[in-house]
Structures are given as structure tokens and as C-alpha cells.
Amino acid sequence: MIKKQACLFLFLLSMILFPQLAAAKVQEYSLEPNDINPFIENNVRDRFSYSGLAAFYNDVSAYIVDTKGIKKINTEAYTVKPDQVLALVGHYKMLILQDVVGVVSFEENRLLWHKNDTENPVSRMGKTRAQLLLKSDLDQLPQYFQKIKYAHLWAPFRLLCLGIEAILLWLNTIHSFGWGITIILLSLLFKLFILPANILLTRAQRKVSHVQARLAPELEYIKANFTGEEAHQKFMVVHKQQCVTPFYNLKPLLLTLVPIPFWIAIFNVLSEMDLIAGHPFLWIEDLAYPGAIYHLGFHIPLLGTSINLLPILMTFLTILAALIHQNKIISTKELHKQKRNLYFMAAGFFLLFYPFPSAMVLYWTFANIWQLIQQRFVHI
């Protein structure tokens, strides 16, 4: 009981000291309950409307925050206690609400109050203390507020995001050429970091290619002359003669999974780091948003309403990598199959990245450039 009271005292003390701890960007408001949802719409939601797979940046998430941690709330009603605060989190901005006591839910970017058995939902509520801040301003708040950052991610990914964010901030301090160069340096640094795994992957792919080259004639013969159980038995015998299992090609696949957690973390950092917002790079007016060179005036599904040059350049580099891809070990037919897969991957990445912030696309574009350089010196 004493421990709980002490935590509550520290929490309330931190709220009293909050204005002194906050950065100059933190804005203080006093809101009536009926003014909160319009305020969220006008100040927390991103005014830019993302399209396609990036449309989730248009939404706002709601969390209950206290010294024990955070809890996301949605359509299910949740009772807010006196020692808790509400955090409404948009793409780059968030609103922290204090003095909210009652039963609430969050649906379609709106905070809803619910009646209980004895009272009107807002009858006891006067004006609510509210603080509007950027996600980067969370560093000015008590430690338990830090879990709001990347709260939508699984805990290990969240920790990885925090580490990559620290690296990105450090990279930005070692030069004075802007965030675009910082993102390029991050892509190079990560490429060097995973280079050992890429070398192992290349060696594994080379071994798989040798096995495929030895197996191909016999497998083609089996497919042409046998069916059913007999074909299966001969298929197994052929693999056994080569001292491999039918799953011999899974090792390269497992190695390709190594960088995926880092990619997830990097893309979350680049898409949510408000410090990048407002910074241009080359023709891109703002790295925090798609780099449009022409606005169409109509909407294309998955792509949006503008022509964005950077995703087109990224896709061109991916196709170029597929064109120069060589594998002298496998058959021409198998090589064409590999190149076809690379073309499909290029199309998939184009649709995926086209509506996303330019910072993410810039990172992946230079990741492709480093991959082209690697292909030039490390061959299969």
C-alpha cells in the first residue's frame, strides 16, 4: 500500500513538474470534454493523407499510461483511474490528457465516454489538462512515458528501434549535410553490418546452385517418364545419391531472414521520427512525406494522387540488379526463373514503398545501390 501511494505521489509530482521538464515545443491546453475529439482531428492526426499500404499513418492510437506501463484501448470500454493518463498518438504528434476519470473507448479516431450505472459520462469532468507534443519530446518526460515510442511493435522489435534511432541520431551529429545524407550513411552502415551474412548467403547459394546443376538432368528425366509413388521414390533416391535432402535449398532461405528484424526496425524509425520532418533532400521537399514531382488531381488505388520519382528510381535499380544478375553454375532455364522472381520482387517493392515517406524509400534506394556494388565484386 505504501509503495502504491509512493508511486502515485511521484506520478502526480511529475505531472506538476511536467511543464518544466518539457521542451519548448510542448504546448499546454485546457480542453472541455466535447472539444477533445475536434482537437485530435485538427492537431494530432497527420494532415497529409497517405494512400495504399501507408494509409495506417492516417490513424490515431489511444493508450492508457501509468507507472506500470501502457495499455492500448480500442472499441472495448476501459475505466481510466485517477493515477492514469490518456495518450492519443498520431503519426508524429501526440496528445497527453490528464484528469480524465471514467469509462472510455476509442473508435475511428474518436475518444468516446460511456455511462456507468450512476452518472453521466462527463458530468464529473471539468476542463482537462492537455499537452500537445512531438514524439521526440517524449525524452523530456518521466521514464514510463518512453514506452509510447513504437508501442505497436513486439518488445524485442521496439528495443531494436530504440537502438537504431540512437545510431541515426549519432550519424546526424558527425556531419552537417542534412538528414538525407544521414539516411544514406545508415544504409551503408547496415550493409557493412550484414556483409558477413551476405557472404555466407552467397556461398550457400553457390552450393545450392551446384546441387541443382547436378540434379536437374535426372529430375527432368523422372518427371518425363514416371508418375505417382514411383516418381516420388526415384526422386528421393536421386537426392540421396547427391547426399542431400529435398530441403537442401532451405539454408539460403534462412540466411535471407537474418536482416528482416533490422529492416522492420529501420523502417519504423524512419517513418515515425519527427526530427526528419521538414527537411528537404535534392528534389524532395520533405523527407517525412512522399516526394511528389507532379500532382495528378485524381486518386490511383495503392499509389495515391501524385507521381513520386524516388520509388521509380528505386524500382529501376532493382530491375537493373536483376538484369545483371548472373549465375554461371545453374542452367539457363533456372537463371531465367531467378531473374523472373527478381522482377516480381521489384514490382512488389514498388507497390509497397510508393506511398510511403521519402526517408524510407531513400534508404531502400541506396540499399539497392550497395547491393549492385556487392554484385559487382561478389559473384555466384
Buried (B, 14 or more C-beta within 10 A) or exposed (E): EEEEEEBBEEBEEBBEEBEEEBEEEBEEBEBEBEBBBEBBEEBBBBEEBBBBEBEEBBBBBBBBBBBEEBEBBEEEBBEBEEBBBBBBBBBBBBBBBBBBBBBBBBEEBBBBBEEEEEEEBEEEBEEBBBBBBBBBBBEBBBEBBBBBBBBBBEEEBBEBBBEBBEBBBEBBEEEEEBBBBBBBBBBBEBBEEBEEBBEBBBBBBBBBBEBBBBBBEBBEEBEEEBEEEEBEEBBEEBBEEEEBEEEBBEBBEEBBEBBEEBBBBBBBBBBBBBBBBEBBBEEBBBBBBBBBEEEEEEEBEBBBBBBBBBBBBBBBBBBBBBEEBEBEBBBEEBBEEBBEEBEEBBEEBBBBBBBBBBBBBBBBBBBBBBBEEBBEEEEB
